[in-house]
Amino acid sequence: MTVNRDIWILATHTGDAVDETTFGLIAEARDIISREGGSGRVTAVIMGIPEDAAFASLKNGGADRIIHIRHESLNRYNGELFASLLFDLANGRSLSCILLAHNEGRSDLAPRLSAMMNSALITRAMAISFDKENRAVAIRPVSNGYLFEEVVINTDNPPVISYLPSVLSAVNPYKGPVDTPVEIISPEIDECALSARVIKVIKSAPENLSIEDASIVVAGGRGAGKGDAFNILHELAREIGASVGGTRPVIDLQILPFERQIGQTGKTIAPDLIINCGVSGANEYSAGMEKSKNVISINKDPRARIFRFSDLGVVGDLNEIVPLLIERVREVKEE
């Protein structure tokens, strides 16, 4: 029996650009429909008012249709407001599931939405399929990534599923027709009626940004040293607008907090660029960053395992090389 599936994905944007995870979600949804051998369509839901170029990239992103909930209040995330609008939008419509990227904002939104929909919630999913009874089946990591579990979602309402960003393929925007149908919804929003409102947004220094959200990461290992010796990596991060992460030994030595640990027992990241400093490249660490788009590594040992995962490897003392790199970055900025 052919099943018609309508999979919704929640697009995210920063005003001037649509997040790459959005295109990964679209590709994943299309792959799910294709694997099941049925028919269906992918609906991208976007909120707020993105710039024209960003919206055009979404129209080229491969979705079969776009639902645009258009209101300037939605340019800033508000969990209560986003969940309420999405619930009203999905209520009564026929869809198979709602896919989101698992990041800080969506980790707050997903449980709100699933509770309102009286449906199942699966977080940190790596793959989704449907069984013979048309139930969604999710694969997700457990035991700090050492094991995986298969979860059968037994609910009549469409489940809400958040994907690990690291498993979403970095795909180029779809090159097909740009006349993707767009349904525009302009809700009436009374921000004064909300339980919580955004009063002010305070921009954090890039080095304090979550390593999962950062596009550039400077990572330090045991070889980076302790105490003041590690400060040079923070200085590099400030100059290039990067976040700072570390290996498990760095976390165990309390040089960095646990939320900045990269690896199987920490965070799995896929930044545009990661600079590894004094990192040996043990499997526990490399499993957490091997999907980074560009990898630069600095290590005194020419046989260090980290070089296997590097696009550029520099053999030498990071205490000599990193200051030169910082100096060169500053020269480029001045130019």
N, C-alpha and C positions, 0 to 999 in steps of 0.2 A: 504494500500500500504506500503510495506516494504521500509524503507529509509536507505540507506547506509551512515553512518556518519564517517567522519574522523576528530577527534578532536585532535588538537595540544596543547601540554603544553610546556612551556619554563622551562627547568630544570636549577637550579642554584647550584653552587658549590663554595667551598672555596679552591679548589685545592686538599686537602686531604679528603674532605667529600662532599657528596651531601646534600643540605639542606633538612630538613624533609618536608618542604612545597611542595617539588617536588613530594614526594610519596603521599602526600595528594591530590595534583592536579591530579595525575594519577588515584587514587581511585575515585575521584569525576567524572572524565571523563568516567571511566568505568561504574559508577553508572548511569550517564546520558544516556549512550547508552543502558544499561540494562532496565532502566525505560521506554524508548521510544519503547521498544519491537522490534527494528530493528537490523540491523547488522552494524558493523563499527569497526574501530580500533583506538587505542590511539597511537599517535606519540609523543615521547619525543624529543625535540630539545635541544641539549646542545652545548655550545660554549666554546672555549678555549681548554686547555689541562689539564684535571683533572688527578690525579694520578690513577694508575691501580686499586687500591682498591676502590676508589670512583666510577670509571667507572663501575666496576664489580657490585657494589651495585645498580647502575642505571639499569644495564642489568637484575638484579633480581627484579626490582621494579614494574613489572607488565605491562609495556608498550608493545604494539604489535610490535613496531619497534622504532629505534632510528636514528635520523639524527644528526650527529656530525660535526659541523662546526669547523674545527681544524686549529687553528693558535695561536701562543703564544701572539699576540697582543690582543687577546680576553680574556686573563686571567684577565684583568682590564676592568671595564665597561666604555664604551664610547657610549653615547646615539646616536650620529650621525652614528657611525659605526655599532652598533648593529641593529638599525632600518633599515639601508640600506641593510644589509645582510639578515635580516629576510624577508624584502619585496621582495628582489630578489628571495629568496627561496620559498616563498609562492605564488608568482605571477604565475598564470596559473595552479596551482594545485587545485584539488577539496578538500575543507575542510569545515567543518561546523562552527568552531570557533577556536580562539586561547585563551588559558587560561594562566594567569600569577598569581603569588602571589602579593598582594598589599603591597609592601614595598617601601623603599625610592628609590632604583635604578629602580625598575619596574614602579614606579609611574611616572618616567621621560620617560621611554621607551614606555609605553602603548599609550600615546597620540601621540607620534612621529609616531609609527607604524600605528595606526588607520588613521592618517591624510594621510600618504603615500598610504595606501590601499583604501582611500576614503570610509571608512567603519564606523560603529558605535563603540563607546567606552563606556563601562560600568565599573565604578570603584566601589570598595568595595562591590562586589556582595556576596550574601550569598547562593544563589541557582540558578540553571539554568535548564530550561526545553524547550521543543519545542511544539508549538501549532499545530492545525490541518492544518494550512497553511504553516507549516514548518518554522515558524519564531521563533527565540530565544526569550525566556521570562525570565527576570532576576528579582530577589528579592533583594533589597538593603535597608539598613537603612537610614532614614532621620530624621530631627528634633532631632539631637543628640542621635539617637537610640531609641527615644520614639515611633516612627512610622516606618512603612515599606512601600515601594512603589513597585508596579509591573510595570516593564518597558518592553514593547513589542518592539523588535528591528526590524524595517522595512527597511531592506537594502538587496541588492542582494549580496553584498560582505561579506565575513565572519567577524563577529564582533570580536573585541578585548575586553576581559573581565578579569578584575583583581579581584581576590578573597581575602576577608579578611582572613589573615592567621589563625585567631582564630577559623574559622568555618571549617578549613580543618582538617580532622581526622588525628590524629597521628598514622599512620599505620606502621606496620612492613613491611620490604621489602617482596615482593611476593616470595613465596617458589617454584614457578614453574620452568620450564626449563630455563637454562641460555643462550640458543642459540638465543637470541633475534636478529633479523636482524639489522645490522648497516649500514647506508649509510654515508660514509665519504666524506665531501666536504672540500677541501683545497683551500680557496680563496687567490687571490693575493691582498695584502693590502699595500697601500702606505700611511703610517701615516702622512707623510709630506703634503699630500693633504687634510687632515682633517681640518675643521674650528677650532677645539679645540683638544688639545692633553694633556694627563696626563704627567706632568713633574716630579712630585714627590708625593709620598703618605706619608702623615704624620699620624702616628698612634695615635688615640685619647685614652685618659685614659678610662678604661672600664666604670667608673661612668658617663662619658659624652656620652656614647653610647645611641642611641635612645632606649627607653624602649620597643618598638615594636620589635627591632632586638636583644636585649640582651637575653642571655640564663639564666642569674641570675639577679634578681631585688630585691633591698632593698627598701621597701615602708614604708613611715612614715605617721602617721595620726596626728590628733590634740594632742593626748597624748604624741607625741614625743617632744613637746615643740617648742619654737621659738628661733630665733637667734642662739647663740652659742650652745644651747641645741641640735639643729638638726645636728651639726657637727659630732656627734658620729656616725650617720648613714652613713655619707660620709666616715668616717674612716673605718667602717665595709665594705662598698662597695669596697674601695680600696684594702683591704686585701684579699677579696674573688673574686675580678674581676667582680663586679656587677655594674649595672646601678642603678640610684636612681630615684624613683618615689614617688608620694604622692597622698593623697585624696584631694577632693575639698576644704575643709577648709584650707589645707596647701597652696594650690594655691591662694586662696582668701587672705590669709595673706602675700602673695608674698614671701614665703619662697623658693618656687621653681617656675620656669616659667611654663606657661600653657601647653607647649608641654610635660611636665612630669606628667600631671594629668592622673590618672587611674580611669576609671569608665564610666558610660553612657554618661556623658558630656565631657569625655576626651578620652583616648586611651583604646582600648580593647587589652589585651596582653595574651600570653600563654607561658610564659617562662618555662624552665626546673625546676627552683626553684624560689620561691618568699618568702621573709622574711618580714612579716608584723609587724611593730613596732608601738605600740600605735594606732592601727587602730581598730575602733569599729566594722566595718563590715556592715555598712548600705548597703541597696540594691543598691544604686547608685554606690557604690564602688565595691561591690562583683560581680556585673554583668560584670565588666571590667576585672576581674582576675580569675573567677571561673574555667576556663579551664586550669589553670596552672597545670603542671604535679605534682609538689611537693610544698606543702604549709606549712610554719612554721609561727606561730603567737605568739607574745609576748604582753600580756595585763594584767593589774592589776585586771581587772574585770573578775572573773571566768565565768560569764554569758554573756560575750561579744559575739555578733553574729558571729564574725569572726571565732570563734572556730568551727562553723558548717562546714566551708569550709577547715579546716586545717587537715593536716596529723599529725602534731605535734603541740600541744598547750602548751605554757609555761605561767603560771600564776605568775606574779611578776612585779617588777619595771624594765623597760627596761634600765634605767640608772645604774642599778646594774648588769643586765644580759648581756647586749651588751658588756661592757668592758671585762667581763669574756670570752665571745665568741671570741672577738678580740684577747685576750691573748692566748687562746687555739689554734686559727688558726695560730698565729705566732709560737707557739711551734711546731705544726705539720710541718710548713714550714721549720723550722730549723732542724727537724729530717730527 
